[in-house]
Amino acid sequence: MQPPMKTLTIKEFSERAGVSKHTLRFWERKLNGVIVPLRTKGGQRRYTLEHVLVVEEVKRLKVNGYSLEDIWRDLNHRFNSEAEHSNHQMADALANKIAKIVRTAIISFLEEKTVKQ
């Protein structure tokens, strides 16, 4: 059983990330799908270590002159590519398992057929 994930409130996260709460909310809207905090049942934002990494990357890109539109395009592309790569890896692993099962069934069938002859 995994221990509960450590999350931060928007205030805690803002202080740790060095970004105002207003900026976090603004980036959340403008970078649609890039910064997506968890939500409590009451709708309050909760942030994880993964969010820290994303915000640090946004800050780095901003310092290097990227617009929010450019940042959204870059990070959205990266995240989608990573998810696609992960899906391909999972599909390959599943295909390999199925191939082993089919191979075993074919070998068993051929062995039975050989024994009957």
Backbone bond lengths (Angstrom), bond angles and torsions (degrees), N, CA, C in turn:
res aa  C-N    CA-C-N  psi(-1)  N-CA   C-N-CA  omega(-1)  CA-C   N-CA-C  phi
1 M - - - 1.458 - - 1.532 109.47 -
2 Q 1.332 116.09 131.38 1.460 120.34 -178.81 1.521 110.85 -81.34
3 P 1.341 116.66 143.19 1.460 118.57 174.69 1.522 108.93 -67.68
4 P 1.341 117.50 154.86 1.456 119.17 179.88 1.529 111.01 -59.79
5 M 1.335 115.04 143.48 1.456 120.90 -179.56 1.525 109.83 -69.64
6 K 1.320 116.18 133.42 1.467 121.62 177.72 1.520 108.28 -75.22
7 T 1.300 116.42 123.68 1.458 120.79 177.37 1.523 109.52 -122.61
8 L 1.324 114.52 158.77 1.460 121.51 179.55 1.520 109.82 -118.74
9 T 1.323 115.80 146.18 1.458 119.97 172.66 1.524 107.81 -71.32
10 I 1.316 117.21 168.64 1.462 119.99 179.35 1.530 110.57 -62.33
11 K 1.336 117.20 -34.54 1.471 120.51 178.96 1.529 110.31 -66.01
12 E 1.341 116.17 -48.78 1.463 120.67 179.30 1.537 110.91 -61.53
13 F 1.321 114.55 -43.86 1.460 119.92 -178.48 1.524 110.81 -65.08
14 S 1.318 115.77 -43.13 1.462 121.71 179.79 1.532 110.67 -58.48
15 E 1.315 116.04 -45.62 1.462 120.68 -179.97 1.526 111.23 -65.57
16 R 1.319 116.04 -43.15 1.465 119.91 -178.27 1.529 111.42 -68.95
17 A 1.336 117.39 -38.66 1.467 121.59 -176.83 1.525 112.44 -83.14
18 G 1.325 116.81 -15.15 1.464 119.95 -178.46 1.520 112.41 70.98
19 V 1.325 115.52 33.92 1.465 122.23 -179.53 1.528 106.99 -133.24
20 S 1.328 117.12 136.22 1.467 119.30 -177.98 1.533 110.88 -65.72
21 K 1.332 114.92 156.89 1.468 120.29 177.43 1.524 109.90 -60.29
22 H 1.324 116.21 -39.08 1.465 121.05 178.62 1.533 110.40 -59.75
23 T 1.333 116.48 -45.65 1.465 121.15 179.95 1.523 110.69 -63.32
24 L 1.320 117.28 -41.65 1.472 120.08 178.10 1.517 111.25 -59.37
25 R 1.328 116.60 -46.11 1.472 119.95 179.02 1.529 110.71 -63.70
26 F 1.343 116.49 -40.66 1.463 121.78 179.76 1.533 110.04 -63.10
27 W 1.331 117.10 -47.80 1.458 120.90 179.15 1.524 110.84 -62.71
28 E 1.323 116.75 -37.80 1.460 120.50 178.98 1.534 110.05 -58.31
29 R 1.345 116.36 -41.16 1.475 120.43 179.05 1.523 111.37 -72.86
30 K 1.330 116.82 -48.70 1.465 121.70 -174.43 1.532 112.65 -71.64
31 L 1.312 116.80 -34.22 1.461 121.33 -179.33 1.528 109.37 -99.39
32 N 1.295 115.19 49.43 1.454 124.22 -175.66 1.530 112.37 -41.89
33 G 1.328 115.88 115.01 1.450 121.24 177.39 1.517 114.65 91.14
34 V 1.327 118.53 -10.02 1.465 121.48 -179.48 1.524 110.17 -89.92
35 I 1.325 116.40 -46.98 1.472 120.95 176.31 1.525 106.30 -111.42
36 V 1.327 115.39 105.84 1.466 120.45 -178.14 1.524 107.85 -127.42
37 P 1.338 116.59 94.73 1.466 118.14 -179.68 1.524 111.31 -69.37
38 L 1.313 115.04 155.76 1.462 120.24 171.86 1.513 107.04 -69.21
39 R 1.309 117.22 164.02 1.471 121.36 178.47 1.516 110.19 -129.90
40 T 1.329 114.83 141.46 1.462 119.82 173.28 1.523 107.34 -77.54
41 K 1.327 116.14 172.69 1.468 119.58 176.61 1.519 110.99 -58.68
42 G 1.331 116.27 -29.70 1.457 121.38 179.05 1.523 113.61 -84.63
43 G 1.345 117.24 -1.06 1.455 121.05 176.95 1.525 115.35 91.58
44 Q 1.338 117.39 4.43 1.465 119.28 179.93 1.528 110.06 -76.14
45 R 1.328 115.37 143.49 1.460 121.27 -179.76 1.527 110.75 -72.63
46 R 1.341 114.70 143.07 1.460 122.21 173.64 1.522 107.43 -136.00
47 Y 1.321 115.44 134.83 1.451 122.21 -175.36 1.524 110.71 -115.91
48 T 1.339 115.72 150.48 1.462 122.66 179.96 1.523 109.68 -119.44
49 L 1.324 115.89 179.36 1.457 121.65 176.76 1.531 110.62 -58.06
50 E 1.311 116.65 -38.07 1.470 120.66 178.33 1.529 110.94 -58.02
51 H 1.322 117.04 -40.07 1.468 121.14 178.15 1.526 110.96 -65.03
52 V 1.333 116.46 -36.96 1.470 120.02 178.21 1.523 109.10 -59.33
53 L 1.321 116.83 -45.43 1.464 121.47 -179.06 1.528 111.35 -62.39
54 V 1.320 116.78 -41.64 1.472 120.60 179.56 1.523 110.29 -65.18
55 V 1.326 117.28 -45.81 1.470 120.50 -179.17 1.527 110.30 -65.25
56 E 1.318 117.89 -37.94 1.470 119.95 176.78 1.526 110.36 -62.00
57 E 1.316 117.27 -38.81 1.465 120.63 178.47 1.530 110.44 -68.47
58 V 1.312 117.48 -40.19 1.475 120.94 176.78 1.526 109.20 -60.51
59 K 1.315 117.12 -46.68 1.467 120.79 179.23 1.528 111.11 -60.03
60 R 1.341 116.63 -43.17 1.467 120.60 -179.82 1.529 110.78 -62.17
61 L 1.318 116.30 -43.75 1.466 119.98 -179.75 1.531 111.03 -67.16
62 K 1.334 117.13 -38.82 1.470 120.42 177.86 1.528 110.52 -61.22
63 V 1.327 117.34 -44.23 1.471 121.84 179.25 1.536 110.00 -60.87
64 N 1.327 116.15 -32.82 1.468 120.70 -179.95 1.528 112.85 -85.01
65 G 1.333 116.92 10.26 1.457 120.65 172.22 1.512 116.78 91.43
66 Y 1.318 117.89 7.58 1.460 120.05 179.04 1.524 110.12 -73.93
67 S 1.323 116.83 142.32 1.460 121.00 172.74 1.532 107.67 -81.16
68 L 1.336 116.99 165.41 1.467 119.48 177.41 1.522 111.00 -62.32
69 E 1.316 116.96 -34.11 1.470 119.91 177.76 1.533 110.45 -64.20
70 D 1.347 115.89 -43.42 1.466 120.16 177.84 1.533 110.55 -64.10
71 I 1.318 116.20 -41.43 1.465 121.00 179.89 1.520 109.64 -63.35
72 W 1.326 116.87 -44.84 1.463 120.47 179.24 1.526 110.17 -59.43
73 R 1.323 116.02 -47.16 1.466 120.53 -178.64 1.533 110.07 -61.17
74 D 1.331 117.44 -46.56 1.458 122.18 -177.85 1.527 111.74 -64.53
75 L 1.320 116.78 -52.29 1.466 119.78 -176.42 1.518 111.59 -70.11
76 N 1.307 118.08 -38.28 1.459 121.19 178.61 1.524 109.45 -62.12
77 H 1.321 116.22 -42.27 1.468 120.61 178.30 1.529 110.34 -63.62
78 R 1.328 116.36 -45.19 1.474 120.56 179.72 1.517 111.42 -59.98
79 F 1.352 116.38 -49.24 1.459 120.51 -177.05 1.525 110.87 -64.14
80 N 1.334 116.82 -40.92 1.462 119.97 179.32 1.521 110.95 -66.63
81 S 1.335 117.33 -38.52 1.465 121.26 178.31 1.524 110.33 -64.50
82 E 1.338 116.58 -41.79 1.466 120.56 179.10 1.525 110.32 -64.71
83 A 1.328 117.22 -42.28 1.466 121.06 179.65 1.526 109.93 -65.43
84 E 1.338 116.26 -41.43 1.465 120.35 179.07 1.526 110.03 -63.44
85 H 1.345 116.26 -43.36 1.462 120.74 178.65 1.525 110.12 -60.71
86 S 1.326 116.40 -43.83 1.457 121.19 179.43 1.526 110.28 -62.62
87 N 1.342 117.16 -42.12 1.465 120.78 178.27 1.527 111.05 -62.40
88 H 1.331 116.42 -40.09 1.467 120.08 178.33 1.527 110.85 -64.63
89 Q 1.335 116.70 -39.95 1.464 120.05 178.08 1.525 110.62 -63.64
90 M 1.332 116.84 -43.32 1.465 120.62 179.02 1.523 110.17 -64.48
91 A 1.338 117.38 -41.32 1.463 120.64 178.71 1.524 110.59 -63.62
92 D 1.334 117.28 -41.86 1.463 120.62 178.24 1.527 111.12 -62.00
93 A 1.323 116.69 -44.06 1.466 120.60 -179.93 1.529 110.50 -62.78
94 L 1.325 116.26 -43.43 1.468 120.29 178.89 1.527 110.46 -65.26
95 A 1.323 117.57 -42.68 1.467 121.19 178.83 1.529 110.37 -61.19
96 N 1.334 116.92 -40.24 1.467 120.13 178.04 1.525 111.50 -63.30
97 K 1.329 117.30 -41.14 1.468 120.43 178.50 1.525 110.76 -64.38
98 I 1.330 115.49 -43.67 1.472 119.61 179.25 1.520 109.90 -63.37
99 A 1.340 116.93 -42.45 1.467 120.85 179.43 1.530 110.55 -59.82
100 K 1.334 117.87 -41.07 1.464 120.75 178.62 1.525 110.81 -63.84
101 I 1.326 116.46 -42.33 1.464 120.64 179.63 1.529 109.99 -63.39
102 V 1.324 116.67 -45.83 1.472 121.05 -179.76 1.530 109.85 -64.55
103 R 1.339 117.09 -44.11 1.460 121.25 179.09 1.527 110.67 -58.40
104 T 1.337 116.71 -44.34 1.462 121.63 179.29 1.522 110.44 -62.87
105 A 1.333 117.44 -42.79 1.466 121.41 179.81 1.532 110.56 -64.85
106 I 1.320 117.64 -40.23 1.467 121.21 179.64 1.523 110.41 -66.17
107 I 1.330 116.48 -44.28 1.461 120.07 178.86 1.523 110.23 -60.93
108 S 1.329 116.78 -44.85 1.470 120.42 178.34 1.517 110.75 -60.57
109 F 1.319 117.51 -43.58 1.458 122.20 179.77 1.525 110.39 -61.61
110 L 1.341 116.54 -46.64 1.460 120.57 -178.92 1.522 111.89 -65.88
111 E 1.337 116.72 -37.83 1.467 120.56 177.83 1.522 110.78 -65.13
112 E 1.335 117.44 -42.18 1.469 121.74 178.24 1.524 110.09 -63.28
113 K 1.311 116.14 -41.95 1.461 121.39 -179.14 1.523 109.54 -64.62
114 T 1.335 118.27 -39.69 1.456 123.16 -179.94 1.519 110.31 -66.62
115 V 1.346 117.35 -40.78 1.451 122.30 -179.47 1.528 109.96 -64.64
116 K 1.324 118.14 -39.54 1.468 122.43 -177.31 1.524 111.35 -70.69
117 Q 1.311 118.15 -24.82 1.480 119.86 -179.30 1.443 109.98 -78.39
